Amino acid sequence: MGRLITLICIALIMSYTAMAQQARPDDGYLFDQTTVPKIEVFLAQDSLDIMLQGNLYSNHEYLAMCIITKGDTKDTIHNIGLRLRGNTSRLAEKKSFKISFNSFDKGRKYKGVEKLNLNSEHNDPSVARAKLVWDFFAYAEVPAARVNHVRLYINNEYRGLYLNVEHIDEEFVKKRFENTDGNLFKCLWPANLNFINSDPESYKFSNDGRRTYDLKTNVTEDDYSGLADFIWRLNNTVTNNFQCKIEEVLDVNSVLKAMAIDMLTSNWDGVINQNNFYLYEDLKTGIFHWIPYDTDNSFGIDWFGIDWATVDIYQFANRLGGERPLYQQMLSLPEYRAKYTYYVDQLIQTYYNNDLLDPALDNVRDMIIPFRIPDTYAQEDYDWNLSDFNNSFDNFDDAHVKYGLKSFITKRKNKALDQLDDYDILPIMNHTTIESTENEVKFTADVIDDIGVTSVVLHYSIDGTEWTESSMHLNSDNLYSTTVSINTPGMMQYYIKATDSSNQSRNFPNCGHTVINTGYLATPKLVINEFMASNNNTITDNHGEYEDWIELYNADDTDILLSNYYLSDNSEDLNKWQLPNISLGPDEYLLIWADEDSEQGDTHANFKLSKGGEKIGIYDNENNNYAPLDFIEYGAQNTDVSFGRIPNGVGNFEVLDYSTPNANNDINTAIKEITFQDLSIHPNPASFEIKIDEIYKGGEYTISDIQGNVLISAIYEDVINIKDLPSGIYFIAVLSQRNTSVDKFIVVR
């Protein structure tokens, strides 16, 4: 199928993490676990009536506004989109909704997200099952949605207690994976991962008006070749070669942990029901990552007459009939079956037990019950009352909800422990980090084993030389590391061998080896000098649009041809955007518009900046192993506030009082040293004219640049014309009878 056993990877020269991911980022503002925020939505009543009583399966978004209140903070967001979401929940009395912040205001995010999924959980008397499963996935470092409870009002009517579930999209991917430009597939029924044929087009089939394997990113390319290859390997690889083939394209550790969690929580409406999961294909490594989705049918909820708390842990996927190649193939391999068994055992010991979860469930119930009491919609579908809500956390037996949460955990845990195989796993490597400089490469690996690791050894060859060994030693972070010296840039082949206390060994990768670029030569002093990740009213591009921008600065003493270098916001895609064919002289600046709109000109990059924080870097070309010229990792940014180097070109980044696109940042230091009188200028920033207080009318004024050169001197009438001033920062001084008042203003074009 065209995939090499030896994966040729371009290594991140500064830092490269194999299969790096953050299963669940910080909760942030929207997914706070300590409160139950209030979400109020307002829209035209006739729109709401049509949504709730018309075509329930329409995804038409209705114009609305919302108010989100958390503690003492209240935010109003206009021009949002509101629609129904879900499948069977659309027919329920307590419906689920989707809020979109960017449907009517393109590109907009609220607190770093574009959409919110408000799930009614009408199927669950506790309104907590799905959240418990998602939290479990995150604990086990399986990429999972962030989720919390909220209270929802629509047109001042209380719609009840809901789960606010993070939307799985490109923003979700950016927060969890190093390489964020891959293919994200939403997989809905009948997504069974069965082999059809070798033609990628065959996997674009539709069901119920949408693709079963629905590509949500890179839709223009619409490339299903990687998915077809993965499914072929999963189904057709001969047993003695399956492990080599599947590990080239699948994050096996994460999948085995997800399988263990699905079983322990009886989350059956996922892949074993041919439904409700995502696959993320990292196009740089070729690896698919598993992402769970829609976890409400869990913890004993049943429609088939199956006691999910007692099902054999190795036969969990066979209960619904049909072929389930993912489970069947994984558990048919002795090493994977042992690893799955180990994960089940460890998750029970460390998380999935009543000692830990019962108090947590009590806390959740106590926090949400004040908002469940007035939730009349919770009774509409299954006539569940407040007593049912309380009992659903402990002991419960209803038509399709056969257990309370605590009683299910008790029974499932005990049955699973009884069913466990004896196991002795091979060493497991969770991830490898590589940090490279001009003359050395540092390897760090997270290796674990059930009975203990005795040795971890790096095996490597540089530019085809004889293979060499380097022992990796345990550091204070409980990780194994070693450093290899290099003389010149080159290609390094490597694999890591780990051995446990029973003298069992495992190579990573299991078959073949990995190849990376190492080292680089000296680079010019081309730096990121200033940037703005949220530009609403500061400066426009050549098309009159307010876009994010990055200011480059030549801090060297010779000209730099920019087209030799690359700009990227992705540390695994260093050559993401080639800089324009422009020669930048010493002390010269160039603004790059990060607007994902390269068609607008050579200075428009093919990516946008994240207001919530990310990485930006300038990198050399392939001949110098994409060596870093400059690199900045920044946190959350404020709108129309830039982040720049002080002193200009060489200092550390700090928040600037005044943005200085295409100008020296040191003006910010000069401004701080001036004491200003009370002088009101408006508008500020301005483009063509300004006004000051009427009390100064008829007085003399001067306008000076930041070097103190007087550019305009006149008598103030109604307005002051500044149309001939170029973009920049200026001072205005007004002379009155008693004193001189001074203030500053910004001119933008």
Secondary structure, DSSP 8 states (H G I E B T S, - for coil): ----SSEE----SS-EEET-B-SS---TTTT-SS---EEEEEE-HHHHHHHHHS-TT----EEEEEEEEETTEEEEEEEEEEEEE-SGGGGSSS-EEEEESSSSSTT--BTTBSEEEEE--TT-TTS-HHHHHHHHHHHTT-----EEEEEEEETTEEEEEEEEEE--SHHHHHTTBS--SSEEEEE-SS-------S-GGGGG-EETTEESEEE-SSTTT---HHHHHHHHHHHHS-HHHHHHHHHTTB-HHHHHHHHHHHHHHT--SSGGGT-SEEEEE-TTT--EEEEE----S-TTB-SSS--TTTS-TTSGGGTT-S--HHHHHHHHSHHHHHHHHHHHHHHHHHTSSHHHHHHHHHHHHHHHHHHHTT-GGGGTTT---HHHHHHTTS----SSB---HHHHHHHHHHHHHHH--------EEEEEEEEE-SSEEEEEEEEE-SS-EEEEEEEEEETT---EEEEEEE-TTS-EEEEEE-SSSEEEEEEEEEEETTS-EEEESSSS-EEEEE-------EEEEEEES--SSS---TTS---EEEEEEE-SSS-EEGGG-EEES-TT-TTSEE--S-EE-TT-EEEEEEBS-GGG-TTB-SSB--TT-EEEEEE--GGGTT-EEEEEEE----TT--EEEESTTTSEEEE-SS--TTS-TTHHHHHHT----S---BSSSBSSEEB--GGGTT-EEEEE-TT--EEEEEE--S-EE-TTS-SEEEEEEEE-SS-EEEEEEEE--
